[in-house]
């Protein structure tokens, strides 16, 4: 059954990609979508019938065997896998259905659905892998598929640039991941999860020397693997690709940002919990990076005007929550927030797509307003998604995000306390920018032309039905699964899939009253501030922007990180490339060739040309001189 779940998206990709002319445009959409729906249904069955005991290993074949490295292509099924199967296939299936309406007028629909299914297959290979090499295959597969999807509208230069940026930035992180895999094989002689996990306790305290430095093995491996996670999950320093990925079609944003590619890094850290339980320094680094990313992305989201970019920075911020939860050892809380976040963030992205669809590709929230009566169903869906994201009880985010923040406090470490306070502040900012979006888009004055509003319309059912399903998940995911993920049933639910963590979850449940309520009151403060600035006093926000222009520009330009990278990396690289091109290739290599061909050779040609006079007596004379030289040389040599 699990094999079918993994392979059906690949079948859909092949059929839509290579046989679209035979199948026709409509069937090239229906077949991949139907296969994804079947895969999602089977995933829920596997999830419901899950056994929390030892993982089930399904071996397909030996991929390759060379020297001491043997890689068996196999499927690992445990609770962690089952959770990711449900998340990936459910969101992907709904995105496929939604895309049938959103991409209705696009001439390249078969190619789009083929790419969607390829992306899903690669992600499923990643989450079901039983060794690091197979995981790396899925890891790179989602990178390639994301490049194809982000740059799907390749006639737009901005889409091509965004696709290249995502691909290149992720290669930086993937280099760290690859080094981590090399290091694991060098230390343990295997890339199999079971073999490595069993050997990790024996490596505690072991060190190695590198360039005169004595480094701890487990912390070094943990850092290298996390660098890979930073790239895929857009953590600070390697985050710059994520907002630009909005250049792809909105269904792509929902698929990449809600439940698949960006959560791969969180999944990796949770899968490697047996290592991070002993790699204290690496885990602490994860906490600080996650907390800082949550703060950074939230500050930028406060002032953005592109409707999809606001939700994209929200994704970046929420991933920071997941990482610092995993860093303090609360892997269950991290996975719970990953699970609930998939529903409400996919809902918000698809809701943004519905707004854009209604306004004929308008994405600037300053040119919206008053849409609640024009597209009331989309309005309702996005309000529910916003309440889930901001943590309004009893919606999904209230259970998962609050537990993440409480777990950070329960860790009783300096890093944990830092993450706790950052988490509380970010909860306030999340509520502010989320409700700012709702108020500016759906309330207030209409800020576009009457013609635009006259043509605006609610999305078709093929787009609304997937959003309605996600709405149910945004409401019920926290209530229904709270007991299993982080409640009293967590031990039986997770089994051996995650190492440690349950003690912190237990202490988090017994946190002081003020710790438990801090995120809630922070949410109320952020919501109230947005209500005051954009509903009660709508002109005040503009005056504050003028009064604090420098701060506003700093946040609007994303802390000038892109400009800093351009100054440090891009311009020097361009200068070096131009220098090597002009001076190296042009002046030196081409100059030398041109000099020989245009200078030396014509001169020699002229000299030798004059020797070829065409007179027989000249040639006879040259032969006599040659014979005389040979005889002289032979005579001298003989003496």
Secondary structure, 3 states (H helix, E strand, C coil): CHHHHHHHHHHHHHHHHHCHHHHCHHHHHHHHHHHHHHHHHHHHHHHHCCCCCCCEEEEEEEEEEECCEEEEEEEEECHHHHHHHHHHHHHHHHHHHHHHHHCCCCCCHHHHHHHHHHHHHHHHHHHHECEHHHHHHHHHHHHHHHHHHHCCCCCCHHHHHHHHHHHHHHHHHHHHHHHHHHHHHHHHCCCEHHHHHHHHHHHCCCEEEECCEEEEHHHHHHHHHHHHHHHHCCCCCCCHHHHHHHHCCHHHHHHHHHHCHHHHHHHHHHHCHHHHCCCHHHHHHHHHHHHHHHHHHHHHHCCCCEHHHHHHHHHHHHHHHHHHHHHCCCHHHHHHHHHHHHHHHHHHHHHHHHHHHHCCCCCEHHHCCCCCCCCHHHHHHHHHHHHHHHCCCCCHHHHHHHHHHHHHHHCCCHHHHHHHHHHHHHHHHHHHHHHHHHHHHHCCCCCCCHHHHHHCCCCCHHHHHHHHHHHHHHHHHHHHHHHHHHCCCHHHHHCCCCCCCHHHHHHHHCCCHHHHHHHHHHHHHHHHHHHHHHHHCCCHHHHHHHHCHHHHHHHHCHHHHHHHHHHHHHHHHHHHHHHHHHHHHHHHHHHHHHHHHHHHHHHHHHHHHHHCCCCHHHHHHHHHHHHHHHHHHHHHHHC
